[in-house]
């Protein structure tokens, strides 16, 4: 039902998100089992929820190699996490890449499953953000979903871009590259310049 190219997008997103999970485990000085747990939960969490909502076989159940890849990533990071000077900064930038990849992969998978574009975009956002939420909850990190910088909006941008380009008849490769690049660019710009959308400010109520 789903082509190999879609699976490759899932794979790239899993690897990147699993790496962020393992890096968070290193910040918390966990053992190798903790590394594997956070890598697995982050790597497959968003895609799992997406597939359950779509009512299609969960991708890592039909292809257990995804789990093995997450564990392999955890082992590699366990022995190399000390190399980058700022692991938290690396987590944020890798998370931006994973966000863009999963937003597009989720949107495409939903469209291939026969959903409308609005539902496909929503599932792209869910798949892109849920793994990071699980990682931050398990790792007792400030949730990326609540950061001041633009986050969910970046996933929305990538998902909407792919849905529109796909509807316009652009080649699959072109639509994927453009949408992933846009999602990453929006999140990257937010990280680099501290961009955020206008926030709600408390103010006195109005008497009726």
C-alpha positions as CSV (number, residue, x, y, z in Angstrom):
1,X,0.0,0.0,0.0
2,X,2.8,2.4,0.9
3,X,5.8,2.7,-1.4
4,X,9.5,2.3,-0.5
5,X,10.1,6.0,-0.7
6,X,7.6,6.6,2.1
7,X,9.3,4.0,4.2
8,X,12.7,5.7,3.7
9,X,11.3,8.9,5.0
10,X,10.0,7.1,8.1
11,X,13.4,5.5,8.5
12,X,15.3,8.8,8.3
13,X,12.9,10.3,10.8
14,X,13.2,7.3,13.2
15,X,17.0,7.5,13.1
16,X,17.1,11.3,13.8
17,X,14.5,11.1,16.6
18,X,16.1,8.1,18.1
19,X,19.4,10.0,18.3
20,X,17.7,12.9,20.1
21,X,16.2,10.5,22.6
22,X,19.6,8.9,23.3
23,X,21.2,12.3,23.6
24,X,18.6,13.3,26.3
25,X,19.4,10.0,28.1
26,X,23.1,11.0,28.0
27,X,22.2,14.4,29.6
28,X,20.4,12.5,32.4
29,X,23.4,10.1,32.7
30,X,21.2,7.0,32.2
31,X,22.5,3.4,31.7
32,X,22.4,1.7,28.3
33,X,18.9,0.4,28.9
34,X,17.7,4.0,29.5
35,X,19.4,5.0,26.3
36,X,17.5,2.3,24.4
37,X,14.2,3.1,26.0
38,X,14.4,6.8,25.1
39,X,15.7,6.1,21.6
40,X,12.8,3.6,21.0
41,X,10.1,5.8,22.5
42,X,11.2,8.9,20.6
43,X,12.0,7.1,17.4
44,X,8.7,5.3,16.9
45,X,6.3,7.1,19.2
46,X,4.9,9.6,16.7
47,X,4.7,7.2,13.9
48,X,2.9,4.7,16.1
49,X,0.2,7.1,17.0
50,X,-0.2,8.2,13.4
51,X,-0.6,4.6,12.2
52,X,-3.1,3.7,15.0
53,X,-5.3,6.7,14.0
54,X,-5.0,5.7,10.4
55,X,-6.0,2.1,11.3
56,X,-3.1,0.7,9.3
57,X,-0.5,-1.8,10.4
58,X,2.0,0.0,12.8
59,X,5.2,0.4,10.8
60,X,7.6,-1.1,13.3
61,X,5.3,-4.1,13.9
62,X,5.4,-5.1,10.3
63,X,9.1,-4.2,10.0
64,X,10.9,-4.9,13.4
65,X,14.1,-3.6,11.8
66,X,13.1,-0.1,13.0
67,X,13.4,-1.3,16.6
68,X,16.8,-2.7,15.9
69,X,17.9,0.5,14.3
70,X,16.8,2.5,17.4
71,X,18.7,0.2,19.7
72,X,21.8,0.5,17.4
73,X,21.5,4.3,17.5
74,X,21.3,4.1,21.3
75,X,24.4,2.0,21.6
76,X,26.4,4.4,19.3
77,X,25.3,7.5,21.2
78,X,26.1,5.8,24.5
79,X,29.7,5.7,23.5
80,X,29.9,9.0,21.6
81,X,27.6,11.4,23.4
82,X,30.5,13.1,25.0
83,X,31.8,14.4,21.7
84,X,29.5,17.3,20.9
85,X,30.2,20.3,23.2
86,X,26.5,21.2,23.6
87,X,24.3,18.1,23.6
88,X,21.1,20.1,24.2
89,X,21.7,22.3,21.2
90,X,22.4,19.2,19.1
91,X,19.1,17.7,20.3
92,X,17.2,20.8,19.2
93,X,18.7,20.8,15.7
94,X,18.3,17.1,15.2
95,X,14.8,17.4,16.5
96,X,14.2,20.1,13.8
97,X,15.3,17.6,11.1
98,X,13.1,14.8,12.5
99,X,10.2,17.2,12.8
100,X,10.4,18.1,9.1
101,X,10.9,14.5,8.0
102,X,8.0,13.0,10.0
103,X,5.6,15.9,9.1
104,X,6.0,15.1,5.4
105,X,6.1,11.3,5.9
106,X,3.0,11.4,8.0
107,X,1.1,13.6,5.5
108,X,2.1,11.4,2.6
109,X,1.2,8.2,4.3
110,X,-2.2,9.6,5.3
111,X,-2.9,10.7,1.7
112,X,-1.9,7.3,0.4
113,X,-4.3,5.8,2.9
114,X,-7.1,7.8,1.3
115,X,-7.7,10.6,3.8
116,X,-8.4,14.1,2.8
117,X,-5.7,16.8,2.9
118,X,-6.9,18.4,6.1
119,X,-6.8,15.0,8.0
120,X,-3.4,14.2,6.3
121,X,-1.9,17.4,7.5
122,X,-3.2,16.8,11.1
123,X,-1.7,13.3,11.1
124,X,1.6,14.7,9.7
125,X,1.7,17.1,12.7
126,X,0.9,14.4,15.2
127,X,3.5,12.1,13.8
128,X,6.1,14.9,13.9
129,X,5.5,16.1,17.4
130,X,4.4,13.1,19.5
131,X,7.8,11.4,19.7
132,X,9.5,14.5,21.0
133,X,6.7,14.9,23.6
134,X,7.3,11.4,24.9
135,X,11.1,12.0,25.0
136,X,10.8,15.1,27.0
137,X,8.3,13.6,29.5
138,X,10.4,10.5,30.0
139,X,13.6,12.5,30.2
140,X,12.2,15.2,32.5
141,X,13.1,17.9,29.9
142,X,11.2,21.1,29.2
143,X,8.7,20.1,26.5
144,X,9.6,21.2,23.1
145,X,5.9,21.7,22.4
146,X,5.9,24.5,25.0
147,X,9.1,26.3,23.9
148,X,8.8,30.0,23.0
149,X,10.3,29.3,19.5
150,X,8.1,28.2,16.7
151,X,7.7,24.4,16.8
152,X,4.3,23.0,15.8
153,X,4.0,25.7,13.2
154,X,7.1,24.3,11.5
155,X,5.5,20.9,11.3
156,X,2.3,22.5,9.9
157,X,4.3,24.4,7.3
158,X,6.0,21.2,6.0
159,X,2.8,19.2,6.1
160,X,0.7,21.8,4.3
161,X,3.4,22.4,1.7
162,X,3.5,18.7,0.8
163,X,-0.2,18.5,0.6
164,X,-0.4,21.5,-1.7
165,X,2.5,20.5,-3.9
166,X,1.1,17.0,-4.2
167,X,-2.3,18.3,-5.2
168,X,-0.6,20.6,-7.7
169,X,0.9,17.6,-9.4
170,X,4.5,18.2,-8.6
171,X,6.7,15.1,-8.7
172,X,6.9,13.2,-5.5
173,X,10.6,13.8,-5.1
174,X,10.2,17.5,-5.7
175,X,7.3,17.8,-3.2
176,X,9.1,15.9,-0.5
177,X,12.4,17.9,-0.8
178,X,10.6,21.2,-0.9
179,X,8.3,20.4,2.0
180,X,11.1,18.9,4.2
181,X,13.3,21.9,3.4
182,X,10.5,24.3,4.4
183,X,9.7,22.6,7.6
184,X,13.3,22.5,8.7
185,X,13.9,26.1,7.6
186,X,11.0,27.4,9.6
187,X,12.1,25.5,12.8
188,X,15.8,26.3,12.1
189,X,15.1,30.0,11.7
190,X,13.1,29.9,15.0
191,X,16.0,28.3,16.8
192,X,18.6,30.6,15.3
193,X,16.8,33.9,15.7
194,X,14.5,33.0,18.6
195,X,11.4,33.6,16.5
196,X,8.0,33.0,18.0
197,X,4.4,33.7,17.2
198,X,2.5,36.4,19.2
199,X,1.7,35.0,22.7
200,X,-1.4,35.5,24.8
201,X,-1.0,38.0,27.6
202,X,-3.1,38.1,30.7
203,X,-5.2,41.2,31.1
204,X,-8.2,42.4,33.2
205,X,-11.6,41.0,32.2
206,X,-14.3,43.3,30.9
207,X,-17.4,43.8,33.0
208,X,-20.6,42.8,31.2
